[in-house]
Amino acid sequence: MGFSFLNHTADVGIRVWAESLEALFEESAYALFSLITNLEKVTPKETLFIALEGKDYEELLVSWLNELLYHHEVKNMLFSYFKVLELGSSFLRAEIKGEVFSSEKHEILTPVKAVTYHNLEIRKTGKGYEVEIILDI
């Protein structure tokens, strides 16, 4: 499992890979919040459960990451724990943990506005799955 950041004009790209689809969704969330802040400073003390529906895995991935961004932007939360509990081709249930942003403890490294569908395709590989995600910053 892992992720790397990609050069992309006016946006930020993330390449994510993992052995399973569940791990790909989790690793995508870790990549997103690693871009936003230093995860080592985020204590996983508040738990939220996420339930989403979508027409396919790509739509679910974008919805998942945008839902996390919603909680970050609207509820001022940072997350450092992501666990997919159930994942099907049209639904996702997950548990996330984090804490409210504190300017004394946390730093926002890169503000992210949204996750895009630009060239988004989850690909099966010989070692699992991979995807490239473009983020609007």
N, CA and C of each residue as an Amber inpcrd file, in Angstrom:
protein
   411
   0.8460000  -1.1770000   0.0000000   0.0000000   0.0000000   0.0000000
   0.8860000   1.2330000   0.0000000   0.3440000   2.3050000  -0.5490000
   1.0900000   3.5490000  -0.5370000   0.4380000   4.5920000  -1.4100000
   1.1370000   5.7380000  -1.4760000   0.6960000   6.8150000  -2.3380000
   1.8700000   7.7100000  -2.6520000   1.7710000   8.4600000  -3.7470000
   2.7540000   9.4690000  -4.1060000   2.0140000  10.6390000  -4.7190000
   2.6470000  11.8010000  -4.6880000   2.0390000  12.9980000  -5.2440000
   2.5320000  13.1920000  -6.6670000   1.6540000  13.6940000  -7.5460000
   1.9430000  13.8680000  -8.9590000   1.9600000  15.3470000  -9.3180000
   2.7810000  15.7000000 -10.2900000   2.7670000  17.0660000 -10.8070000
   1.5620000  17.2270000 -11.7150000   0.7980000  18.2800000 -11.5040000
  -0.3720000  18.5390000 -12.3330000  -0.5980000  20.0460000 -12.3410000
  -0.8750000  20.6120000 -13.5200000  -1.0590000  22.0550000 -13.6190000
  -2.2650000  22.5200000 -12.8230000  -2.0650000  23.4790000 -11.9370000
  -3.1100000  24.1610000 -11.1620000  -3.8090000  23.2930000 -10.1170000
  -3.5240000  22.0170000 -10.0870000  -4.1350000  21.1160000  -9.1220000
  -3.0430000  20.2200000  -8.5440000  -3.4390000  19.3020000  -7.6870000
  -2.5070000  18.3110000  -7.1520000  -3.0410000  16.9310000  -7.4970000
  -2.1560000  16.0750000  -7.9470000  -2.5340000  14.7030000  -8.2340000
  -1.9360000  13.7580000  -7.2100000  -2.6620000  12.6850000  -6.9410000
  -2.1820000  11.6500000  -6.0220000  -2.3270000  10.3000000  -6.7220000
  -1.2720000   9.5270000  -6.7300000  -1.3330000   8.1470000  -7.2220000
  -1.3780000   7.2550000  -5.9870000  -2.3880000   6.3880000  -5.9190000
  -2.5870000   5.5260000  -4.7570000  -2.6270000   4.0800000  -5.2230000
  -2.0090000   3.1960000  -4.4350000  -2.0550000   1.7760000  -4.7430000
  -2.2420000   0.9750000  -3.4610000  -2.9000000  -0.1740000  -3.6060000
  -3.1710000  -1.0340000  -2.4500000  -3.5490000  -2.4270000  -2.9410000
  -3.5290000  -3.3900000  -2.0160000  -3.8160000  -4.7830000  -2.3620000
  -5.3000000  -5.0690000  -2.5650000  -6.1760000  -4.2580000  -1.9380000
  -7.6220000  -4.4740000  -2.0560000  -8.3100000  -3.1420000  -2.3120000
  -9.5630000  -3.2020000  -2.7490000 -10.3320000  -1.9730000  -2.9460000
 -10.5390000  -1.2400000  -1.6250000 -10.8260000  -1.9800000  -0.5590000
 -11.0150000  -1.3500000   0.7540000  -9.7560000  -0.5820000   1.1580000
  -8.6040000  -1.2250000   0.9940000  -7.3340000  -0.5780000   1.3370000
  -7.0530000   0.6140000   0.4210000  -7.4830000   0.5380000  -0.8440000
  -7.3060000   1.6610000  -1.7660000  -8.0880000   2.8810000  -1.2850000
  -9.3060000   2.6740000  -0.8190000 -10.1210000   3.7730000  -0.2980000
  -9.4890000   4.3430000   0.9680000  -9.0210000   3.4880000   1.8510000
  -8.3790000   3.9430000   3.0820000  -7.1060000   4.7230000   2.7720000
  -6.2750000   4.1760000   1.8990000  -5.0080000   4.8200000   1.5600000
  -5.2420000   6.1570000   0.8510000  -6.3060000   6.2520000   0.0560000
  -6.6600000   7.5190000  -0.5970000  -6.9860000   8.5840000   0.4350000
  -7.6770000   8.1940000   1.4890000  -8.0060000   9.1290000   2.5670000
  -6.7410000   9.5650000   3.3050000  -5.8450000   8.6090000   3.5770000
  -4.5710000   8.9640000   4.2270000  -3.7780000   9.9250000   3.3470000
  -3.7590000   9.6820000   2.0330000  -3.0410000  10.5650000   1.1180000
  -3.6330000  11.9700000   1.1460000  -4.9570000  12.0620000   1.0950000
  -5.6330000  13.3570000   1.1270000  -5.2720000  14.1380000   2.3860000
  -5.3910000  13.4990000   3.5360000  -5.1240000  14.2250000   4.7810000
  -3.6360000  14.4170000   5.0440000  -2.7670000  13.6150000   4.4200000
  -1.3300000  13.8660000   4.4930000  -0.9670000  15.1320000   3.7270000
  -1.7210000  15.4130000   2.6890000  -1.5240000  16.6430000   1.9330000
  -2.0200000  17.8460000   2.7370000  -3.1130000  17.6690000   3.4550000
  -3.7290000  18.7660000   4.2170000  -2.9300000  19.1170000   5.4640000
  -2.4510000  18.1090000   6.1970000  -1.7970000  18.3770000   7.4860000
  -0.8010000  17.2750000   7.8220000  -0.0700000  17.4550000   8.8980000
   0.8300000  16.4390000   9.4250000  -0.0030000  15.4600000  10.2530000
  -0.2000000  14.2490000   9.7380000  -1.0650000  13.2710000  10.4000000
  -0.5570000  12.8550000  11.7740000   0.7410000  12.9470000  12.0010000
   1.2950000  12.5680000  13.2980000   0.7880000  13.4600000  14.4290000
   0.2990000  14.6360000  14.0950000  -0.2040000  15.5650000  15.1100000
  -1.7110000  15.4810000  15.3080000  -2.3810000  14.5870000  14.5670000
  -3.8380000  14.4500000  14.6570000  -4.1610000  13.2390000  15.5330000
  -4.7660000  13.4950000  16.6870000  -5.1420000  12.4300000  17.6180000
  -6.5020000  11.8620000  17.2250000  -6.6010000  10.5380000  17.0440000
  -7.8720000   9.9260000  16.6490000  -8.8100000   9.7370000  17.8460000
  -9.3240000  10.8510000  18.3680000 -10.1370000  10.7440000  19.5900000
 -11.6380000  10.8580000  19.3640000 -12.0850000  11.4120000  18.2450000
 -13.5140000  11.4760000  17.9350000 -13.8040000  10.5350000  16.7650000
 -14.8590000   9.7370000  16.8930000 -15.2070000   8.7430000  15.8810000
 -16.4720000   9.1490000  15.1320000 -16.4330000   9.0220000  13.8140000
 -17.6050000   9.2440000  12.9610000 -17.7820000   8.0210000  12.0730000
 -19.0180000   7.7460000  11.7140000 -19.3170000   6.6690000  10.7750000
 -19.8840000   7.2860000   9.5120000 -19.4030000   6.8170000   8.3800000
 -19.7930000   7.3410000   7.0760000 -20.5310000   6.2350000   6.3220000
 -21.6430000   6.5780000   5.6810000 -22.3730000   5.6510000   4.8130000
 -22.6850000   6.3870000   3.5130000 -22.2710000   5.8270000   2.3900000
 -22.4530000   6.4620000   1.0900000 -22.9640000   5.4590000   0.0690000
 -23.6230000   5.9830000  -0.9450000 -24.0460000   5.1710000  -2.0800000
 -23.5340000   5.8210000  -3.3520000 -23.3220000   5.0140000  -4.3760000
 -22.8550000   5.5260000  -5.6610000 -23.1210000   4.5170000  -6.7520000
 -22.9180000   4.9330000  -7.9960000 -23.2110000   4.0480000  -9.1240000
 -22.0580000   3.0940000  -9.4340000 -20.8390000   3.4290000  -8.9800000
 -19.6900000   2.5530000  -9.2120000 -18.5800000   2.9260000  -8.2320000
 -17.4600000   2.2150000  -8.2920000 -16.3700000   2.4560000  -7.3420000
 -15.7540000   3.8450000  -7.5080000 -15.6700000   4.3340000  -8.7340000
 -15.1020000   5.6750000  -8.9490000 -15.9700000   6.7350000  -8.2870000
 -17.2790000   6.6500000  -8.4910000 -18.1740000   7.6210000  -7.8520000
 -18.1030000   7.5020000  -6.3290000 -18.0150000   6.2970000  -5.8330000
 -17.8930000   6.1040000  -4.3790000 -16.5950000   6.7030000  -3.8450000
 -15.5110000   6.5510000  -4.5860000 -14.2290000   7.0990000  -4.1410000
 -14.2870000   8.6230000  -4.0590000 -14.8240000   9.2540000  -5.0880000
 -14.9390000  10.7160000  -5.0750000 -15.8820000  11.1580000  -3.9580000
 -17.0020000  10.4740000  -3.7960000 -17.9460000  10.8180000  -2.7280000
 -17.3110000  10.6450000  -1.3510000 -16.5730000   9.5680000  -1.1710000
 -15.8740000   9.2820000   0.0890000 -14.9090000  10.4190000   0.4440000
 -14.0520000  10.7720000  -0.4920000 -13.0660000  11.8150000  -0.2080000
 -13.7220000  13.1830000  -0.0520000 -14.7420000  13.4750000  -0.8490000
 -15.4460000  14.7500000  -0.6920000 -16.2220000  14.8060000   0.6240000
 -16.7270000  13.6780000   1.0920000 -17.3960000  13.6290000   2.3980000
 -16.3980000  13.9380000   3.5060000 -15.1980000  13.4120000   3.4010000
 -14.1560000  13.7170000   4.3820000 -13.8030000  15.2030000   4.3430000
 -13.7160000  15.7550000   3.1360000 -13.4500000  17.1940000   2.9980000
 -14.5760000  18.0300000   3.6030000 -15.8120000  17.5830000   3.4380000
 -16.9550000  18.2800000   4.0220000 -16.7840000  18.3690000   5.5500000
 -16.4730000  17.2600000   6.1890000 -16.2940000  17.2640000   7.6480000
 -15.0960000  18.1220000   8.0410000 -14.0780000  18.1460000   7.2010000
 -12.9150000  18.9950000   7.4600000 -13.2880000  20.4750000   7.3620000
 -13.9480000  20.8470000   6.2820000 -14.2710000  22.2580000   6.0450000
 -15.3950000  22.7790000   6.9320000 -16.4920000  22.0560000   7.0120000
 -17.6850000  22.5460000   7.6970000 -17.6100000  22.3170000   9.2070000
 -17.0550000  21.1800000   9.5950000 -17.0050000  20.8460000  11.0260000
 -15.6210000  21.0470000  11.6250000 -14.6800000  21.5710000  10.7980000
 -13.3400000  21.9160000  11.2670000 -12.5650000  20.7100000  11.8020000
 -12.7670000  19.5450000  11.1670000 -12.1470000  18.3060000  11.6370000
 -10.9140000  17.9370000  10.8150000  -9.9720000  17.2930000  11.4850000
  -8.8420000  16.6450000  10.8370000  -8.9190000  15.1690000  11.2110000
  -8.5720000  14.2980000  10.2720000  -8.6810000  12.8680000  10.5150000
  -7.3330000  12.1770000  10.3060000  -7.1030000  11.1190000  11.0960000
  -5.8590000  10.3560000  10.9770000  -6.0940000   8.8480000  11.0180000
  -7.3660000   8.4310000  11.0050000  -7.7040000   7.0120000  11.0210000
  -8.8800000   6.7920000  10.0830000  -8.7250000   5.8440000   9.1750000
  -9.7500000   5.5430000   8.1780000  -9.8730000   4.0330000   8.0470000
 -11.0760000   3.5030000   8.2600000 -11.3030000   2.0660000   8.1570000
 -12.5840000   1.8230000   7.3690000 -12.4510000   1.1700000   6.2180000
 -13.6170000   0.7840000   5.4290000 -14.1970000  -0.4750000   6.0590000
 -15.4270000  -0.3920000   6.5120000 -16.0930000  -1.5190000   7.1630000
 -16.7910000  -2.4210000   6.1580000 -17.3800000  -1.8090000   5.1180000
 -18.0840000  -2.5410000   4.0630000 -17.9580000  -1.7600000   2.7670000
 -17.6690000  -2.4630000   1.6900000 -17.5630000  -1.8140000   0.3880000
 -18.1400000  -2.7350000  -0.6710000 -19.1290000  -2.2290000  -1.3970000
 -19.7080000  -2.9300000  -2.5300000 -19.6410000  -2.0100000  -3.7350000
 -20.0690000  -2.4820000  -4.8640000 -19.9780000  -1.6650000  -6.0780000
 -20.8650000  -0.4260000  -6.0290000 -21.8100000  -0.3760000  -5.0810000
 -22.6980000   0.7900000  -4.9970000 -22.8470000   1.3530000  -3.5800000
 -22.0420000   0.8810000  -2.6260000 -22.1570000   1.4060000  -1.2600000
 -20.8260000   1.3140000  -0.5080000 -20.6870000   2.1700000   0.4860000
 -19.5140000   2.1870000   1.3480000 -19.9590000   2.5240000   2.7630000
 -19.4260000   1.7900000   3.7200000 -19.5910000   2.1170000   5.1390000
 -18.2010000   2.1600000   5.7460000 -17.9120000   3.2240000   6.4930000
 -16.5680000   3.3800000   7.0320000 -16.5930000   4.0590000   8.3880000
 -15.5040000   3.8720000   9.1030000 -15.2810000   4.5220000  10.3850000
 -14.0620000   5.4230000  10.2230000 -14.1820000   6.6590000  10.6970000
 -13.0590000   7.5950000  10.6610000 -12.8740000   8.1870000  12.0460000
 -11.6250000   8.5550000  12.3460000 -11.3340000   9.1340000  13.6570000
 -10.4060000  10.3260000  13.4830000 -10.6250000  11.3100000  14.3270000
  -9.7860000  12.4940000  14.2850000 -10.1380000  13.4300000  15.4100000
  -9.8670000  14.6990000  15.1850000 -10.1470000  15.7070000  16.1980000
 -10.3920000  17.0550000  15.5330000 -10.9430000  17.9570000  16.3080000
 -11.1960000  19.3160000  15.8260000  -9.8580000  20.0270000  15.6410000
  -9.7500000  20.7820000  14.5530000  -8.5450000  21.5560000  14.2660000
  -8.2520000  22.5320000  15.3970000  -6.9870000  22.5930000  15.7700000
  -6.5150000  23.5630000  16.7620000  -5.2750000  24.2440000  16.1870000
  -5.3050000  25.5760000  16.0750000  -4.1610000  26.2900000  15.5080000
  -2.9170000  26.1590000  16.3890000  -3.1000000  25.8190000  17.6490000
  -1.9660000  25.6170000  18.5510000  -1.2770000  24.2740000  18.3000000
  -2.0080000  23.3090000  17.7510000  -1.4790000  21.9590000  17.5640000
  -1.2600000  21.5930000  16.1010000  -2.1370000  22.0860000  15.2180000
  -2.1340000  21.6610000  13.8190000  -1.7470000  22.7930000  12.8800000
  -1.2950000  22.3900000  11.7150000  -0.9940000  23.3310000  10.6440000
  -1.6470000  22.8040000   9.3660000  -2.3060000  23.7020000   8.6320000
  -2.8630000  23.3260000   7.3350000  -1.7570000  23.5440000   6.3060000
  -1.2960000  22.4540000   5.7120000  -0.1990000  22.5160000   4.7570000
  -0.6930000  22.8930000   3.3640000  -1.7500000  22.2270000   2.9050000
  -2.3310000  22.4880000   1.5880000  -3.8510000  22.4420000   1.7020000
  -4.5150000  23.5680000   1.5790000  -5.9890000  23.5340000   1.5800000
  -6.4930000  22.8610000   0.2990000  -7.4090000  21.9280000   0.4420000
  -7.9810000  21.2200000  -0.6950000  -9.4510000  21.6040000  -0.8030000
  -9.8660000  22.0290000  -2.0040000 -11.2600000  22.4370000  -2.2240000
 -12.1690000  21.2640000  -2.5440000 -11.6920000  20.3710000  -3.4210000
 -12.5630000  19.2670000  -3.8680000 -11.7450000  18.1780000  -4.5390000
 -12.3640000  17.0190000  -4.6160000 -11.8280000  15.8860000  -5.3580000
 -12.5450000  15.8680000  -6.7000000 -11.8010000  15.6810000  -7.7850000
 -12.4010000  15.7440000  -9.1140000 -12.5130000  14.3480000  -9.7370000
 -13.2760000  14.2850000 -10.8180000 -13.4110000  13.0660000 -11.6080000
 -12.4190000  13.0360000 -12.7690000 -11.5590000  14.0410000 -12.8790000
 -10.6600000  14.1810000 -14.0230000  -9.7900000  12.9240000 -14.2010000
  -9.9850000  12.2230000 -15.3090000  -9.2280000  11.0080000 -15.6520000
  -9.2530000   9.9390000 -14.5570000 -10.2770000   9.9520000 -13.7250000
 -10.3580000   9.0070000 -12.6130000 -10.7610000   7.6210000 -13.1070000
  -9.9160000   6.6480000 -12.8230000 -10.2120000   5.2550000 -13.1730000
  -9.4660000   4.3560000 -12.1940000 -10.2110000   3.5520000 -11.4660000
  -9.5940000   2.5630000 -10.5850000  -9.1930000   1.3770000 -11.4590000
  -7.9110000   1.0260000 -11.4100000  -7.3870000  -0.0430000 -12.2520000
  -6.9490000  -1.2380000 -11.4080000  -7.2760000  -2.4210000 -11.8920000
  -6.7920000  -3.6610000 -11.2790000  -5.3970000  -3.9090000 -11.8190000
  -4.4660000  -4.2300000 -10.9350000  -3.0900000  -4.5120000 -11.3350000
  -2.7250000  -5.9180000 -10.8700000  -1.5260000  -6.3450000 -11.1790000
  -1.0560000  -7.6450000 -10.7320000  -0.8820000  -7.7180000  -9.2200000
  -0.7720000  -6.5620000  -8.5770000  -0.5580000  -6.5160000  -7.1250000
  -1.7660000  -5.9890000  -6.3630000  -2.8530000  -5.6880000  -7.0520000
  -4.0360000  -5.1500000  -6.3780000  -4.7420000  -4.1220000  -7.2310000
  -4.7820000  -2.8840000  -6.7180000  -5.5050000  -1.8020000  -7.3930000
  -4.6920000  -0.5140000  -7.3130000  -4.9410000   0.3790000  -8.2820000
  -4.3260000   1.7040000  -8.2510000  -5.2740000   2.7170000  -8.8720000
  -5.0580000   3.9720000  -8.4850000  -5.8770000   5.0570000  -9.0110000
  -5.0600000   6.3470000  -8.9440000  -5.3370000   7.2500000  -9.8570000
  -4.7800000   8.6060000  -9.8180000  -5.9430000   9.5540000  -9.5670000
  -5.7900000  10.3840000  -8.5520000  -6.8490000  11.2980000  -8.1210000
  -6.3300000  12.7250000  -8.2810000  -7.1250000  13.5700000  -8.9430000
  -6.7670000  14.9830000  -9.0850000  -7.5890000  15.7940000  -8.0900000
  -6.8860000  16.6000000  -7.2910000  -7.5220000  17.4190000  -6.2560000
  -7.4950000  18.8780000  -6.6700000  -8.6070000  19.5500000  -6.5100000
  -8.7250000  20.9780000  -6.7620000  -8.2530000  21.7060000  -5.5080000
  -7.1690000  22.5030000  -5.6540000  -6.6290000  23.2250000  -4.4850000
  -6.7970000  24.7190000  -4.6350000
